[in-house]
Amino acid sequence: MYLYLYSETYKTNNIMLTTTISDFRKDIKQYLDRVTENFETLIINRGKDSGVVIMSLDEYNSLNATYHELSSKTNEKRLDSAIEKLKTGSSFQKDLLEL
């Protein structure tokens, strides 16, 4: 479900900024604020076929968690099955027992 939530959020907020290193230096605070507040990804071009990507820590952690969840085929199949159940409405809710 975490993967599903991440992928759905990413699909709707698929915003990517690009800038040059010179412009980034001039407005570093503005760029970093946009990245952290709006879940935007910033690409700083550094020449032909060269660049740097900046993303928020939350976005980075989400990507790492997704990578970890998909690192095993068993986990990937389990997650795909859960996502399909959510999409088709065939999932169910269980109450947690209090100890």
TALIN-V941112 format. One record per helix or strand of 2 or more residues. SS is the DSSP state (hx for helix, st for strand). FROM is the first residue (numbers start at 0). LEN is the number of residues. Records with the same first field share a line. If there is no record, write none. Layout:
SS: FROM-LEN, FROM-LEN
This chain:
hx: 1-11, 20-6, 27-11, 56-13, 72-16
st: 15-5, 40-5, 50-4
